[in-house]
Amino acid sequence: MQRFTPLLVDAARPCRHLPGDRWFVDETYVKVAGRWTYLYRAVDQHGQVIDVLASARRDQAAARRFFTAALSHGRRPVEVTTDKAAVYPRILDELVPEACHVDVA
């Protein structure tokens, strides 16, 4: 699986459209190789994955690292929907001040 995944991603890349301008961001706690890890993920309004980050911690540094990587993929969002994690407003105001931040329960 790990050997073929990069090949499939590269083959599918020309078929993908540009990321949308409305992002939905969430993090979850998953077990990876026997260790619990936080998994950050952003998808656009079309369901296309913008970026994914696995992190040992759920803190401001991890959120900044995730959003910096996600923003490097092209189009900047005009709206970002997240959960009510306290770290998101600060990071979004710093990295994407022009975006509207919507936090939902």
C-alpha positions as CSV (number, residue, x, y, z in Angstrom):
1,M,0.0,0.0,0.0
2,Q,2.7,2.5,1.0
3,R,4.6,1.7,-2.2
4,F,1.7,2.4,-4.6
5,T,0.0,5.3,-2.9
6,P,2.5,7.9,-4.2
7,L,2.2,6.5,-7.7
8,L,-1.6,6.7,-7.5
9,V,-1.5,10.3,-6.2
10,D,0.9,11.4,-9.0
11,A,-1.3,9.7,-11.6
12,A,-4.5,11.3,-10.3
13,R,-3.0,14.8,-9.9
14,P,-3.7,16.0,-13.5
15,C,-7.4,15.1,-13.0
16,R,-7.8,17.3,-9.9
17,H,-9.2,20.8,-10.1
18,L,-7.8,23.8,-8.2
19,P,-8.7,23.8,-4.5
20,G,-11.9,25.6,-3.6
21,D,-12.0,28.8,-1.6
22,R,-14.2,27.4,1.3
23,W,-12.2,25.1,3.6
24,F,-13.5,22.8,6.3
25,V,-10.8,21.9,8.8
26,D,-10.9,19.3,11.6
27,E,-8.6,17.2,13.7
28,T,-9.1,13.8,15.1
29,Y,-7.1,11.3,17.2
30,V,-6.1,8.1,15.3
31,K,-3.7,5.2,15.9
32,V,-0.8,5.1,13.4
33,A,1.7,2.3,13.6
34,G,0.5,1.5,17.2
35,R,0.8,5.1,18.4
36,W,-2.0,7.6,19.0
37,T,-1.5,10.7,16.8
38,Y,-3.5,13.8,16.0
39,L,-4.5,14.0,12.4
40,Y,-5.4,17.4,10.9
41,R,-7.3,17.5,7.6
42,A,-8.7,20.3,5.4
43,V,-11.2,19.7,2.6
44,D,-12.8,22.2,0.3
45,Q,-16.4,22.7,-0.6
46,H,-16.1,20.1,-3.3
47,G,-14.8,17.4,-0.9
48,Q,-11.3,17.6,-2.3
49,V,-8.6,17.1,0.3
50,I,-6.4,20.2,0.6
51,D,-3.8,18.8,3.1
52,V,-3.3,16.3,5.9
53,L,-0.9,16.5,8.8
54,A,-0.1,13.9,11.4
55,S,1.2,15.4,14.7
56,A,2.1,14.1,18.1
57,R,0.6,17.2,19.7
58,R,-2.5,19.2,19.3
59,D,-1.1,22.7,20.0
60,Q,-0.5,26.1,18.3
61,A,2.7,25.0,16.7
62,A,1.0,22.0,15.1
63,A,-1.9,24.1,13.8
64,R,0.5,26.7,12.4
65,R,2.5,24.0,10.7
66,F,-0.7,22.5,9.2
67,F,-2.1,25.8,7.9
68,T,1.2,26.9,6.5
69,A,1.5,23.6,4.5
70,A,-2.2,23.8,3.4
71,L,-1.8,27.4,2.2
72,S,1.2,26.5,0.1
73,H,-1.0,24.4,-2.2
74,G,-2.4,27.4,-4.1
75,R,-5.7,29.2,-3.7
76,R,-6.2,31.0,-0.4
77,P,-9.6,30.4,1.3
78,V,-12.2,33.1,1.8
79,E,-13.9,31.1,4.5
80,V,-12.6,28.5,6.9
81,T,-14.9,26.4,9.0
82,T,-13.4,24.7,12.1
83,D,-14.5,23.3,15.4
84,K,-14.3,25.5,18.5
85,A,-10.6,24.8,19.3
86,A,-9.2,27.9,20.9
87,V,-6.0,27.8,18.8
88,Y,-7.7,28.3,15.4
89,P,-8.8,32.0,15.6
90,R,-5.2,33.2,16.5
91,I,-3.6,31.1,13.7
92,L,-6.2,32.1,11.1
93,D,-5.9,35.8,12.0
94,E,-2.2,35.5,11.6
95,L,-1.9,33.5,8.4
96,V,-5.2,34.3,6.6
97,P,-6.5,37.6,8.0
98,E,-8.8,38.2,5.0
99,A,-10.7,34.9,5.5
100,C,-13.9,34.6,7.4
101,H,-13.6,32.1,10.2
102,V,-16.7,30.1,11.1
103,D,-16.5,27.9,14.2
104,V,-19.2,25.3,14.7
105,A,-19.8,22.9,17.6
